[in-house]
């Protein structure tokens, strides 16, 4: 039987030589000399023995880190880059979040916030790329805590990092699906000459249906997902370039350069104006986030220690520059921001398309943004499901034995796919209350994900245990890491505040409430159960170089040959 199709998750393409008992201490020494520093404590478990001679370079590296290969490695350079670009969803993400900087300070806030915040986000992206190159596993940056944190604190630190990352990914997909529903309904409204007006309940219902479709797509095997993913980036770039050119050509009454770059007209109620201006950072941070999504498919990538970090760095660089230029085009072509913010379709950028290009062109680019947002949701669910699977492998989450199972037909973790998908739908149901509650999900995404990256970065800087992979930042590493942490602290303080004043129950920023709620759940779960069985990322494999024979003497004095394992 092909071992990859087993629900017991035998390693794909590897021969398990032996099981070292049912109760083995979770530590392993790799042939290359790097010690897998997982501290099992009382967490004794079965460890698979795999022969190094039978492994590819990337599978060998995975075994050194304590895991056996389960997935087929199908993702190439193009599909990795396309995956990383699709996670940000530049065109559609800017389209759905352009209202934030407009409320915060108008055209100037939109333009300058992209330039400033994008630089901080690039420092986070480069820092994440460096860690992914050194430790390429489906656990992403959560797994790096095993190597970067002090040994005695690995369980607690990885627990916090893991829950933050999972919360951020669920919030990210939930907000993406909600944005996709908004775009689709905006196109429908445009097609009806605005006689149809989307409601909150319509948006939530469409969101749920779209999310289920994306879950079904992610139920395909890795090969099919890789082939589909390749096409995303080509379509995305084509739409972005054609939209910018079309707007610049068709817009007959552009805003002046002075207005675009200097006009600050806050509509948030915050004073002073400079403080209100800062809320424009949300659009950038929501677009340029989920940096480690590509890391979560590392065990499905050929040569992941190079392809994953290069894809992350290149994709986020493209998003930074492309997003800024697209924002500038929108600022020149938007007309009066008060008019587009009052649009009945609920999407200011869709209204910009309609005003400048007409009904047909407006529908085309709004639907294009919807399609690209679908790409973002599909790849994000793939990354999120692999995260759930990786956490289940380390027995971090409830019902780990269920979520860790690999389907016999698709050789992918279908249970993990669907628990992640359903979680995204459930968190979006709070949108039935008001749009402000959905804005809280946008905020949570940026805060939770970025801090799940900063925790390993802080450990890296404080404890000096980091061993760089083939992709690294050299002498600039410390300073880039430091600015990534400082920037995250700064924007987190902004994102938990209400975006509108005076504050009421209807416009309150509930991000802090949701964060505290999830934090209390993780803390209570740790105190009640987690601390008794969770010991950090586990060791599931022991790498051996082969076997040899040695002579020994038994009790009767006769020589016997013994087969021994060479580590």
C-alpha positions as CSV (number, residue, x, y, z in Angstrom):
1,X,0.0,0.0,0.0
2,X,1.2,3.5,-0.8
3,X,2.2,4.8,2.6
4,X,0.9,8.3,1.8
5,X,-2.6,7.1,1.6
6,X,-2.7,5.7,5.1
7,X,-4.9,7.4,7.6
8,X,-2.1,6.7,10.1
9,X,0.0,9.1,8.1
10,X,3.0,6.9,7.3
11,X,5.8,8.9,5.6
12,X,5.3,9.3,1.8
13,X,8.0,7.6,-0.2
14,X,10.1,6.6,2.9
15,X,10.6,3.2,4.5
16,X,10.1,3.1,8.2
17,X,12.7,0.7,9.5
18,X,11.4,0.3,13.0
19,X,9.3,1.7,15.7
20,X,11.3,2.5,18.8
21,X,8.9,1.2,21.3
22,X,5.7,2.9,22.1
23,X,7.3,5.1,24.7
24,X,10.4,6.9,23.6
25,X,11.8,10.2,24.8
26,X,11.3,12.9,22.2
27,X,14.8,13.8,21.2
28,X,16.9,13.2,18.1
29,X,20.3,13.9,16.8
30,X,20.6,14.4,13.1
31,X,23.4,13.0,11.1
32,X,24.4,16.5,10.1
33,X,25.2,17.4,13.7
34,X,22.2,19.7,14.3
35,X,20.3,18.5,17.4
36,X,16.5,18.5,17.3
37,X,16.0,20.3,20.6
38,X,12.4,19.3,21.3
39,X,11.9,18.8,25.0
40,X,9.5,16.0,25.5
41,X,9.5,16.0,29.3
42,X,7.0,13.4,30.1
43,X,5.8,13.3,26.5
44,X,7.1,9.9,25.5
45,X,5.9,8.8,22.1
46,X,6.5,6.5,19.2
47,X,9.3,7.7,16.9
48,X,9.7,6.5,13.3
49,X,13.2,5.4,12.2
50,X,14.0,6.5,8.7
51,X,17.2,5.8,6.6
52,X,19.1,8.8,5.5
53,X,20.3,7.1,2.3
54,X,16.8,6.9,1.0
55,X,15.9,10.5,1.5
56,X,16.0,13.5,-0.8
57,X,17.8,16.6,0.5
58,X,14.6,18.3,1.6
59,X,13.2,15.1,3.2
60,X,16.4,14.6,5.0
61,X,16.3,18.1,6.4
62,X,12.7,17.5,7.6
63,X,13.8,14.3,9.3
64,X,16.6,16.2,11.0
65,X,14.0,18.5,12.5
66,X,12.1,15.5,13.8
67,X,9.3,14.9,11.2
68,X,8.6,12.3,8.5
69,X,7.5,13.4,5.0
70,X,3.8,12.8,4.4
71,X,2.8,15.0,1.4
72,X,4.0,14.9,-2.2
73,X,6.3,17.8,-3.0
74,X,4.6,19.3,-6.0
75,X,5.0,23.1,-5.8
76,X,7.6,24.6,-8.2
77,X,9.1,28.1,-8.3
78,X,6.1,29.6,-10.3
79,X,3.4,28.0,-8.2
80,X,5.2,29.1,-4.9
81,X,5.5,32.7,-6.1
82,X,1.9,32.6,-7.3
83,X,0.8,31.2,-4.0
84,X,2.6,33.9,-2.1
85,X,1.3,36.7,-4.3
86,X,-2.2,35.3,-4.0
87,X,-2.1,35.3,-0.2
88,X,-1.9,39.1,-0.2
89,X,-4.5,39.5,-3.0
90,X,-3.1,42.9,-3.8
91,X,-5.8,44.1,-6.3
92,X,-8.8,42.9,-4.4
93,X,-7.4,43.7,-0.9
94,X,-6.8,47.3,-1.8
95,X,-10.2,47.4,-3.3
96,X,-12.0,46.2,-0.2
97,X,-9.9,48.2,2.4
98,X,-9.4,51.6,0.5
99,X,-12.1,53.1,2.7
100,X,-10.0,52.9,5.9
101,X,-7.4,55.5,4.9
102,X,-10.1,57.7,3.3
103,X,-12.0,57.9,6.6
104,X,-8.7,58.3,8.4
105,X,-7.4,61.3,6.4
106,X,-8.4,61.3,2.8
107,X,-6.2,60.9,-0.3
108,X,-2.9,61.8,1.5
109,X,-3.5,59.2,4.2
110,X,-4.1,56.5,1.5
111,X,-0.9,57.4,-0.4
112,X,1.5,58.0,2.5
113,X,0.3,55.2,4.7
114,X,1.1,52.7,2.0
115,X,4.6,54.0,1.6
116,X,5.3,54.2,5.4
117,X,3.5,51.1,6.6
118,X,4.7,49.0,3.6
119,X,8.3,49.6,4.6
120,X,7.6,48.3,8.1
121,X,5.7,45.3,6.7
122,X,8.6,44.5,4.4
123,X,10.9,44.2,7.4
124,X,8.5,41.7,8.9
125,X,8.3,39.8,5.5
126,X,12.1,39.6,5.2
127,X,12.5,38.5,8.8
128,X,9.9,35.8,8.3
129,X,11.7,34.7,5.1
130,X,14.9,34.2,7.0
131,X,13.3,32.0,9.6
132,X,11.4,30.0,7.0
133,X,14.6,29.2,5.2
134,X,16.2,27.9,8.4
135,X,13.2,25.8,9.5
136,X,10.9,24.9,6.6
137,X,8.0,22.9,8.0
138,X,4.2,23.1,7.8
139,X,4.2,24.5,11.3
140,X,5.6,27.8,10.0
141,X,7.0,30.2,12.6
142,X,5.3,28.4,15.4
143,X,7.7,25.5,14.9
144,X,10.8,27.8,15.0
145,X,10.2,28.4,18.7
146,X,11.6,24.9,19.2
147,X,15.0,26.1,18.1
148,X,14.9,29.8,19.1
149,X,13.4,29.8,22.6
150,X,15.1,28.5,25.8
151,X,14.5,24.8,26.1
152,X,12.5,25.0,29.4
153,X,10.1,27.7,27.9
154,X,9.5,26.0,24.5
155,X,6.0,24.6,25.4
156,X,4.7,27.9,26.8
157,X,6.1,30.1,24.0
158,X,5.2,27.9,21.2
159,X,1.7,27.5,22.7
160,X,1.2,31.3,22.6
161,X,2.7,31.7,19.2
162,X,0.7,28.8,17.8
163,X,-2.7,30.1,19.0
164,X,-2.0,33.6,17.8
165,X,-1.1,32.4,14.4
166,X,-4.1,30.2,14.1
167,X,-6.4,33.0,15.3
168,X,-4.8,35.4,12.8
169,X,-5.3,32.9,9.9
170,X,-8.9,32.2,10.7
171,X,-9.6,36.0,11.0
172,X,-7.7,36.6,7.8
173,X,-9.7,34.0,5.8
174,X,-13.0,35.2,7.4
175,X,-12.4,38.8,6.4
176,X,-11.2,37.7,2.9
177,X,-14.4,35.7,2.4
178,X,-16.5,38.6,3.6
179,X,-14.7,41.0,1.3
180,X,-15.3,38.6,-1.6
181,X,-19.0,38.5,-0.8
182,X,-19.1,42.3,-0.7
183,X,-17.4,42.6,-4.2
184,X,-19.8,40.1,-5.7
185,X,-22.9,41.9,-4.4
186,X,-21.4,45.2,-5.4
187,X,-21.2,43.9,-9.0
188,X,-24.8,42.7,-8.8
189,X,-25.9,46.1,-7.5
190,X,-24.1,47.8,-10.3
191,X,-25.7,45.5,-12.9
192,X,-29.1,46.3,-11.5
193,X,-28.4,50.1,-11.9
194,X,-28.3,50.2,-8.1
195,X,-31.9,49.2,-7.6
196,X,-30.6,46.3,-5.5
197,X,-28.9,47.3,-2.3
198,X,-26.8,44.7,-0.5
199,X,-27.6,44.1,3.2
200,X,-25.5,42.6,6.0
201,X,-27.5,39.4,6.0
202,X,-27.1,39.0,2.2
203,X,-23.4,39.5,2.6
204,X,-23.0,37.0,5.4
205,X,-25.1,34.4,3.4
206,X,-23.0,34.8,0.3
207,X,-19.9,34.7,2.3
208,X,-20.9,31.3,3.8
209,X,-21.7,29.8,0.4
210,X,-18.4,31.1,-1.1
211,X,-16.4,29.7,1.8
212,X,-17.9,26.2,1.4
213,X,-16.9,26.3,-2.3
214,X,-13.4,27.2,-1.3
215,X,-13.3,24.3,1.2
216,X,-14.4,21.9,-1.6
217,X,-11.6,23.2,-3.9
218,X,-9.1,22.6,-1.1
219,X,-10.3,19.0,-0.8
220,X,-8.4,18.2,-4.0
221,X,-5.0,16.7,-4.0
222,X,-1.7,18.7,-3.9
223,X,-1.0,18.1,-7.6
224,X,-4.3,19.6,-8.6
225,X,-3.9,22.5,-6.2
226,X,-0.4,23.3,-7.6
227,X,-1.6,23.3,-11.2
228,X,-4.5,25.7,-10.3
229,X,-2.3,27.9,-8.2
230,X,0.1,28.6,-11.1
231,X,-2.5,30.6,-13.0
232,X,-3.3,33.0,-10.2
233,X,-0.4,35.4,-10.5
234,X,-0.7,35.8,-14.3
235,X,-4.4,36.7,-14.1
236,X,-3.7,39.0,-11.1
237,X,-0.9,41.0,-12.7
238,X,-2.9,41.3,-15.9
239,X,-6.0,42.7,-14.1
240,X,-3.9,45.1,-12.0
241,X,-2.0,46.6,-14.9
242,X,-5.0,46.9,-17.2
243,X,-7.1,48.5,-14.5
244,X,-4.5,51.2,-13.7
245,X,-4.1,52.0,-17.4
246,X,-7.9,52.1,-18.0
247,X,-8.6,54.4,-15.0
248,X,-5.8,56.8,-16.0
249,X,-7.0,57.0,-19.6
250,X,-10.8,57.1,-18.9
251,X,-10.8,59.5,-15.9
252,X,-11.5,62.9,-17.3
253,X,-11.4,64.9,-14.1
254,X,-8.4,63.8,-12.0
255,X,-7.6,65.1,-8.6
256,X,-4.6,67.5,-8.6
257,X,-1.2,66.3,-7.5
258,X,-1.3,68.8,-4.6
259,X,-4.6,67.3,-3.4
260,X,-3.4,63.7,-3.7
261,X,-0.2,64.2,-1.8
262,X,-1.1,66.8,0.7
263,X,-4.8,66.9,1.4
264,X,-5.7,65.5,4.8
265,X,-9.4,65.6,5.5
266,X,-10.2,63.2,8.4
267,X,-13.7,61.9,8.8
268,X,-13.2,59.7,11.8
269,X,-13.8,62.2,14.6
270,X,-10.3,61.7,16.1
271,X,-8.2,64.7,17.0
272,X,-5.5,65.7,16.4
273,X,-5.6,65.1,12.6
274,X,-2.2,63.4,12.7
275,X,-3.6,60.7,15.0
276,X,-6.6,60.1,12.7
277,X,-4.2,59.8,9.8
278,X,-2.5,56.7,11.4
279,X,-5.6,54.6,11.0
280,X,-4.9,54.4,7.3
281,X,-2.2,51.8,8.2
282,X,-4.8,49.1,8.5
283,X,-5.3,48.8,4.7
284,X,-1.6,48.1,4.2
285,X,-1.2,45.8,7.2
286,X,-4.2,43.7,6.2
287,X,-3.0,43.4,2.6
288,X,0.7,42.8,3.5
289,X,0.2,40.0,6.1
290,X,0.1,36.3,6.5
291,X,3.7,36.3,5.4
292,X,4.3,32.7,6.5
293,X,1.4,31.2,4.6
294,X,3.9,29.8,2.0
295,X,5.8,28.3,4.9
296,X,2.8,26.2,5.9
297,X,3.0,24.4,2.5
298,X,6.8,23.9,2.9
299,X,6.4,20.1,3.1
300,X,4.7,20.3,-0.3
301,X,7.5,22.3,-1.9
302,X,10.6,21.1,-3.7
303,X,13.7,22.7,-2.2
304,X,11.6,24.7,0.3
305,X,14.6,26.3,2.2
306,X,15.1,28.5,-0.9
307,X,11.8,28.5,-2.8
308,X,9.7,29.5,0.2
309,X,11.7,32.5,1.4
310,X,12.4,33.8,-2.1
311,X,8.7,33.5,-2.9
312,X,7.7,35.4,0.3
313,X,10.2,38.2,-0.2
314,X,9.6,38.6,-3.9
315,X,5.8,38.5,-3.5
316,X,5.7,41.0,-0.7
317,X,8.1,43.3,-2.5
318,X,5.7,43.1,-5.5
319,X,2.7,43.8,-3.2
320,X,4.4,46.8,-1.6
321,X,5.3,48.5,-4.8
322,X,2.2,47.4,-6.8
323,X,-0.1,48.3,-3.9
324,X,1.4,51.7,-3.5
325,X,1.1,52.5,-7.2
326,X,-2.5,51.2,-7.4
327,X,-3.4,53.4,-4.4
328,X,-1.9,56.4,-6.1
329,X,-4.0,55.7,-9.2
330,X,-7.1,55.4,-7.1
331,X,-6.4,58.6,-5.3
332,X,-6.0,60.5,-8.6
333,X,-9.2,59.0,-10.1
334,X,-11.6,58.8,-7.1
335,X,-13.1,62.3,-7.3
336,X,-14.7,63.5,-4.1
337,X,-14.1,60.9,-1.3
338,X,-17.3,61.8,0.5
339,X,-19.3,60.7,-2.6
340,X,-17.7,57.3,-3.0
341,X,-17.7,56.6,0.7
342,X,-21.5,57.2,0.6
343,X,-21.9,54.7,-2.2
344,X,-24.9,52.5,-1.9
345,X,-22.9,49.4,-3.1
346,X,-20.8,49.6,0.0
347,X,-17.5,49.4,-1.9
348,X,-15.9,52.8,-2.7
349,X,-13.5,51.4,-5.3
350,X,-16.3,49.6,-7.1
351,X,-17.9,53.0,-7.3
352,X,-14.7,54.5,-8.7
353,X,-14.7,51.9,-11.4
354,X,-18.3,52.7,-12.3
355,X,-17.9,56.5,-12.2
356,X,-14.8,56.4,-14.5
357,X,-15.3,53.4,-16.8
358,X,-19.0,53.0,-16.9
359,X,-21.3,50.1,-16.1
360,X,-19.7,47.4,-18.2
361,X,-16.1,48.3,-17.2
362,X,-17.2,48.8,-13.6
363,X,-18.7,45.3,-13.4
364,X,-15.7,43.7,-15.2
365,X,-13.1,45.1,-12.7
366,X,-15.3,44.5,-9.7
367,X,-15.9,40.9,-10.7
368,X,-12.1,40.6,-11.4
369,X,-11.4,41.8,-7.9
370,X,-13.9,39.2,-6.7
371,X,-12.1,36.4,-8.6
372,X,-8.7,37.5,-7.2
373,X,-10.2,37.6,-3.7
374,X,-11.3,34.0,-4.3
375,X,-7.7,33.1,-5.2
376,X,-6.6,34.7,-1.8
377,X,-9.2,32.7,0.1
378,X,-8.3,29.4,-1.6
379,X,-4.6,29.5,-0.9
380,X,-5.2,30.9,2.6
381,X,-7.5,27.9,3.4
382,X,-4.8,25.6,2.1
383,X,-2.2,27.3,4.4
384,X,-4.6,27.3,7.3
385,X,-5.5,23.7,7.0
386,X,-1.9,22.7,6.9
387,X,-1.4,24.7,10.1
388,X,-4.2,22.9,11.8
389,X,-2.6,19.6,10.6
390,X,0.8,20.6,11.9
391,X,-0.5,21.6,15.3
392,X,-2.4,18.3,15.4
393,X,0.9,16.5,14.6
394,X,2.3,18.1,17.8
395,X,-0.9,17.4,19.7
396,X,-1.5,21.1,20.5
397,X,-5.2,21.4,19.7
398,X,-8.3,19.5,20.8
399,X,-9.1,16.3,18.9
400,X,-5.6,16.3,17.3
401,X,-5.9,12.6,16.3
402,X,-8.8,13.6,14.1
403,X,-7.3,16.6,12.4
404,X,-4.0,14.9,11.7
405,X,-5.6,12.1,9.6
406,X,-4.6,12.1,5.9
407,X,-7.3,11.1,3.4
408,X,-6.6,7.9,1.4
409,X,-7.8,9.3,-1.9
410,X,-6.5,12.9,-1.9
411,X,-3.5,12.4,0.4
412,X,-4.4,15.7,2.0
413,X,-5.8,16.4,5.5
414,X,-9.5,16.8,4.7
415,X,-10.6,16.9,8.3
416,X,-8.2,19.8,8.9
417,X,-9.5,21.5,5.8
418,X,-13.1,21.4,6.9
419,X,-12.6,22.3,10.5
420,X,-10.7,25.4,9.4
421,X,-13.3,26.3,6.8
422,X,-16.2,26.0,9.2
423,X,-14.3,28.1,11.8
424,X,-14.0,30.9,9.3
425,X,-17.7,30.8,8.6
426,X,-18.6,30.8,12.3
427,X,-16.4,33.9,13.1
428,X,-18.0,35.8,10.2
429,X,-21.4,35.3,11.6
430,X,-20.8,38.2,13.9
431,X,-21.2,40.3,10.8
432,X,-24.9,39.9,11.2
433,X,-24.6,42.5,14.0
434,X,-22.9,45.3,12.1
435,X,-20.1,46.1,9.7
436,X,-18.1,47.5,12.6
437,X,-17.8,43.9,14.1
438,X,-16.4,42.8,10.7
439,X,-13.8,45.6,10.9
440,X,-12.7,44.0,14.2
441,X,-11.9,40.8,12.3
442,X,-9.8,42.8,9.9
443,X,-7.9,44.3,12.9
444,X,-7.4,40.9,14.6
445,X,-5.9,39.4,11.5
446,X,-3.1,41.9,11.4
447,X,-2.4,42.0,15.1
448,X,-2.5,38.2,15.8
449,X,-0.5,37.2,12.7
450,X,2.2,39.8,13.1
451,X,2.7,39.0,16.8
452,X,2.9,35.3,16.0
453,X,5.9,36.3,13.9
454,X,7.4,38.7,16.4
455,X,7.5,36.2,19.2
456,X,10.1,34.0,17.4
457,X,12.0,37.1,16.3
458,X,12.3,38.3,19.9
459,X,13.6,34.9,20.9
460,X,16.0,35.0,18.0
461,X,17.4,38.3,19.1
462,X,17.5,37.6,22.8
463,X,18.9,34.1,23.0
464,X,21.3,33.8,20.0
465,X,20.4,30.2,19.1
466,X,19.5,30.9,15.5
467,X,21.3,28.9,12.8
468,X,20.7,30.6,9.4
469,X,19.5,28.7,6.4
470,X,20.7,29.3,2.8
471,X,18.5,32.4,2.6
472,X,19.5,35.0,5.2
473,X,19.9,38.7,5.8
474,X,23.5,38.7,6.9
475,X,24.6,41.5,9.1
476,X,21.4,43.4,8.6
477,X,19.4,40.6,10.1
478,X,19.3,42.0,13.7
479,X,18.3,45.5,12.7
480,X,15.6,44.4,10.3
481,X,14.2,42.0,13.0
482,X,14.3,44.8,15.5
483,X,12.4,47.2,13.3
484,X,9.8,44.5,12.5
485,X,9.1,44.1,16.2
486,X,9.0,47.8,17.0
487,X,6.7,48.5,14.0
488,X,4.3,45.7,15.0
489,X,4.1,47.1,18.6
490,X,3.3,50.6,17.1
491,X,0.6,49.5,14.7
492,X,-1.0,47.1,17.2
493,X,-1.7,50.0,19.6
494,X,-3.5,51.8,16.7
495,X,-5.5,48.8,15.6
496,X,-7.1,48.1,18.9
497,X,-8.6,51.6,19.2
498,X,-12.0,52.6,17.8
499,X,-11.6,54.0,14.3
500,X,-14.5,56.4,14.7
501,X,-15.4,58.9,17.5
502,X,-17.6,59.4,19.5
503,X,-17.5,55.8,20.4
504,X,-20.9,54.0,20.6
505,X,-21.9,50.3,20.8
506,X,-22.4,50.4,17.0
507,X,-19.0,51.7,16.0
508,X,-16.8,50.3,18.8
509,X,-13.7,48.4,17.7
510,X,-14.3,44.9,19.1
511,X,-10.9,43.6,18.1
512,X,-9.6,43.9,21.7
513,X,-12.7,42.0,23.0
514,X,-12.2,39.1,20.6
515,X,-8.4,39.1,21.3
516,X,-9.0,38.9,25.1
517,X,-11.7,36.2,24.6
518,X,-9.4,34.0,22.5
519,X,-6.5,34.7,24.9
520,X,-8.5,33.7,27.9
521,X,-9.6,30.5,26.1
522,X,-6.0,29.6,25.2
523,X,-4.9,30.3,28.8
524,X,-7.7,28.3,30.4
525,X,-7.1,25.5,28.0
526,X,-3.4,25.5,28.9
527,X,-4.1,25.5,32.6
528,X,-6.8,22.8,32.5
529,X,-5.3,20.4,29.9
530,X,-2.5,21.7,27.7
531,X,0.3,21.8,30.3
532,X,-0.3,18.1,31.1
533,X,0.3,16.8,27.5
534,X,1.7,19.5,25.3
535,X,5.5,19.7,25.3
536,X,6.2,21.9,22.2
537,X,6.8,20.7,18.7
538,X,7.3,17.0,18.9
539,X,9.9,14.6,17.4
540,X,8.2,12.1,15.2
541,X,11.3,10.8,13.3
542,X,14.8,9.6,14.0
543,X,17.2,9.8,11.1
544,X,19.7,7.0,10.7
545,X,22.6,6.7,8.3
546,X,22.3,2.9,7.9
547,X,23.1,-0.3,9.7
548,X,26.3,-2.1,10.5
549,X,27.3,-5.4,12.1
550,X,29.4,-5.9,15.2
551,X,30.6,-9.1,17.0
552,X,29.8,-9.7,20.6
553,X,30.1,-12.7,22.9
554,X,27.0,-14.3,24.5
555,X,26.8,-15.9,27.9
556,X,28.1,-19.3,26.6
557,X,31.2,-17.7,25.1
558,X,30.1,-17.9,21.5
559,X,30.5,-15.0,19.1
560,X,27.3,-13.6,17.6
561,X,26.8,-10.9,15.0
562,X,24.5,-8.0,16.0
563,X,22.9,-5.5,13.6
564,X,23.2,-2.0,15.0
565,X,21.8,1.3,13.8
566,X,24.3,4.1,12.7
567,X,22.9,7.6,13.6
